[in-house]
Amino acid sequence: MGIDLGTANTLIYVSGKGIVLEEPSVVAIDRQTEMPRAFGKEAKLLLGRAPENIEALRPLKDGVIADFDATEAMIHEFVKRAFEGNPLVHPRMVIGIPSGVTKLERRAVIEAASNAGAREVDLIEEPLAAAIGAGLPIAEATGNMIVDIGGGTTEVAVISSQGKVISESIRIAGDELTQAIVNQIKREHKLAIGENTAESIKFRLGSAYPVDTNDRTMEVRGLHLLSGLPRTVEVSEAEIRDCFQESVNNIIDTIRRTLEQTPPDLAADIIDRGIMLAGGGALLRGLDALVSHETGIVTHIAAEPLKCVVLGTGRVLEDPALDRVFSDRTVLD
């Protein structure tokens, strides 16, 4: 099975079946027993709404494990769902990880997968998996640039002949944009809102570049910090775009730095082929236009940007010719 163990969402691909699970990477813990009470969509509904005896949390932060026990329990539950509760299944797991993780962080992923029942764990760096899932010809001796913007990290890489030529990983991505909305509403409107509300604003009003003349608006409800009472305010697309500016500029700067360090022949290939955007951040309105404007290189959005990493892990499972892409391989007893 292939797993995209993401900060925001976890997706699982089972060989021969395709994608069988797509759930938020959220766990609800009973504070009294320290045992998990809910996972995925059910747990996410409790973010900001949980009773005092329940804690809803995201066990991954910036693409790596922040709460080992919760992550292990989440993987175990999701693997059980993927195989319809069959306790005898001990799969080989191919797991996507950010390219900038440390050896200790890699070890934590392997141990969590092992404790969740894996018989073998192969790690693949997310930009490689995303490039494969996006359909880029990574086996050819030509340059391909992938920009994978997930929940916790943005991965920028130039890939050729099944390997990374150059890459950079920054811990600025979708979660940073969500937090920017929370901070903006608090600063400008003196209104406190939760994570789920901020995500709703991001999906409805979020943009990186003014692609049309319509400035959409929406009503936002939250707790007014001065009066202590619920209140409704109106926010606009332009306001949300402005609060994204610092984070988006950091992503653009990372793309520029990677291009500047790319060997000339591969840079020429990228000019011909363009830049590929993947991950949930690729769906930010106008981001492809902004990247193209700032780099002078045509920019594409993958056909299924949210699924590129897990589709890449699945293709690696089913194609022995891609065996060289793994960064770690661990066979477990």
N, C-alpha and C positions, 0 to 999 in steps of 0.2 A: 504494500500500500504506500501511496505517496501522501505526505502531509505538508500543507502550508500552515505552519504554526505561527500565526500572525498576532501582532499586538491587538488588533481590532477583531479579526475573524480567524477561525480555524476551518480549513477545508481539507477533505480527505478524498483521495482517488483510490479506488480498488481496481487492480489489474483485471481487465476483461469486463468491467462494469462501468467504468468512468467515475465521475464525481458523485459520491453517495452521501456526502454530508457537508453542510455549510452552516456554521453556527458562530455567533459572537463568542470571543474568547473571554467569557465572564463566568465566575463561580460565585455562588451564594453560600456562605458558611454560617452554621449555627454557632453563635458565640459561646453557648454553654457547653456543648459537646465537642466543639472544634471539628465537627463533621460537615461535609458538603450537603447542602439541601437542594440545590438546583444548579443546572449548567446551561450555557448557551442562551437562547432566546428567553427562556423562562427566568434565568438569573439576570439578564440585562434589564428586564422590566423593573427589577428591584433597585437599580442604580438610582440613588437619590430618593427612593420611595420605601426602602426596607424598614420593617419594624425594628425596635431596639435590640432584639435578640438575634437579628440576622445581619450579616455584613456581606454586601455584594461588592466584589472586587475583580479587577483585571490582573491575573497572575503573571502577565508578561508586560514589560515596560521597555520601550525603545528597542523592540525586537528581540529581547532576551528575557530569560526567566528571572522574575523578581520574587516570586513566592513558589518555592520548589514543590512543597506538598500539594498546594492547590493545582499547580500545573500538572503534576503526576496524576492526580485524581481526575482532572479534566481530560487528559489524553486517554486514560483508562476508560472513562465513560464514553468518549466519542468513538474509540475503537470498538467498544462493545456495541454501540448503536450501528456502526458501519457494517458489522458482521451479524447484526440482528440478534445480539445477545449470546452468540455461540461462545462458551467459555474455553473451548478446546483450541481456538485459533491463536497461534503465536506467529504473527506475520513478520516478514521482512519489511522494515520501514525506511523509506527515503524521505528525509526531512529537509526542508529549505531553511537556511539560516542566513542572517545578514553577513556580508563579507567582512565587516569590521569587528566581529566578535573575538573575544580572547579565548585562549585554550581552556580556561576554567569555565567559561560560558558554554563552550562546545561540549565539555564534559558533562555539564549539568543537563543539557538536552539529551545526550546519550543515556545518562543514568535515569532520567525521567521516562524515556521511551522503554528502557530495559525493565524498569519496575512496573510499567504498564503492560508488559507481556511480549515485547518484541524479541524475536530470536536473532535478528541482525539489524543493525542501524547504519545506514549510509547517510552522510550529510552532504548536501549540495548547496553552494552559495546561491542566494536568491537571485542575483542578476543573471547568472547562468541559467537557472531554472526558468526565470521569466522570459529570457530570450528564446529558449527552446519552446516554451508554451505559446509565445507570440508568433512562432513560425519563422524566426530568423534563421538563415543558413549558417549556423555556427560552426559546422564541420568544414566549411570552405576556408581557404587561406585569404579571406577578405575581411575588411573591418566592418563590424556591426556595433552600433551604439544603442544601449538599452538604458532607460531611466525608469526605475521601478520605485514608485512613490506609494509606500504602504501606510500603515497606521502609525508606526513608531520610527521608521527609518526611510530615508531616500537613498537608493543605491544607483550610482551612475557607473557604467562600465563599458569598456571597449573590448569586444570579444572577437577572436579569430582562431580557427583550427581547434575548436573545442576547449579553448582556454581563455582566461582573462589576460589581456595585454596590460591594461591599466584600469584601476577602479578606485572609487572613493565612496565611503558610506558616511552619511551625516544623520544625526538623531533629530531631524526636523522633517515632519511629514504630516499626515492627517490629524493626529492627536494635537499637534502644535496649532493647527488651524482652528480646531475646536476650542482649544483653550484661549486663543486670540479672540474668539467671539465672546466667550464668557467675560474676559477682561474688558472688552470694548463696551458691552452692555452695562457692565458694572460702572465703568468710568464715565461714560457719556450719559447714561440714563438712570444711574443710581439704582439699578435693578439687578437682583441676584437671580440667576437662572441655573438650572441643572445641566448635566452633560447631555442628556437625551434631547432637551430643548435646543441646546447649542448645535447638536448634530442635525436636527431638523432644519435649523436656519442655514447651516452649511450646505445641505442638499438642495434647498429651495432657492437660496439667494447667492450662494458662493460663486465667485468668479475671479479670474486672475487678470483678465483683459477685457475692455469694453467691446464686445463683439457686435453689439447692436445699440440702438439709441434708447431702448426701453429700460428705464430704471425701476425694476420690480420692487415691490414692498410687501411686508407681511406684518401682522400683529403678533407681538410676543408678550406672553404673560409670565410674571415672576413676582418676587417679593421686593417691594420698595424698601431700600435701605434706610431712608430717612423717617418714613412713617411707620414702617414695620408691617404694612398692610399689602395684600395682593394688588397688583396694578398691571395695566396693559399699555404697552408703548408700540410705536410703529418704527420699524427699521427698514433701511433701503439696501439695495444691491450695492450701490456705490459706497455706502458706509462699511459694509462687510468687506468689499474689495480692498478698501483702504487699510483695514486692520490686518489683512493678509499680507500686506506689502513686504514687511520685513522677512517673513518666512519664505515667501515666493522668491524674493531676491536672493536669499541664501541658496535656494535650489538652483536658480539660474547661474549664480557664481560657481557652484560646484560643477555644473555642466561645462561652463567656460574653462575652468581649471583643468578638467579632464581632457577637453579638446586641445588645450595648449600643450599638454604633455603627450599627446598621441603622435606616434611616428608618422611622418608625412605621407607615406604610401597608404596607410590605413585611414588617415584623415581624408585623403582623396576619395576612398571608398565610401566613407560616411557622407561626404558631400553628394555623391551619386545616389546613395541608398536612402539617406535621411536618418533622422533620429526617431527611435521608437519609444513611446510612452506606455508604461504598464502600471498596474496597481490601482487602488481606488482613487489616488490623487490624480490619475490621468483623466478622470471624469470631471475635474474642476473646469467649469466653463471658461473657454478662452486660453487655457494653459498652453495648448499646442500652438496657438497663434502667437502667444508671447514668446515661447521658446524659439519659434521660427524667426520672429522679429529680432530677437536679441542675438541670435547666432548666425542668421543668414542662411540657415539650413532647413530644408523642408522637414516638418515634424509630423509623424503619424501617431495615431492612437491604436493600440492593439484591438483586435476584434472583440476579445473578452478580457478587458484589462484586470478585472477583479480575480480572474481565474488563471492568469498566466503562470504563476508559480506552481500551483498544484497540477495544472496540465503539463508543465515541464517535468515535474517529478514523475508523473504517470508515464510520460513518453520515455523517460530514462529507464523506468521499470521494464518497459516492453520492448526496448531497442538495445540489444547488447552492444551495438556499435558506439553507443554513447557512454560506455563504461568509464572513460577517462575523466569524466566531469566531476567525480566525487572528490571532496576535500578531506573526508574521513570515512573509514570503513571499520566497523566493529562487529565481529561475530561473537554472539553471547552464548553462554552455556545453557 
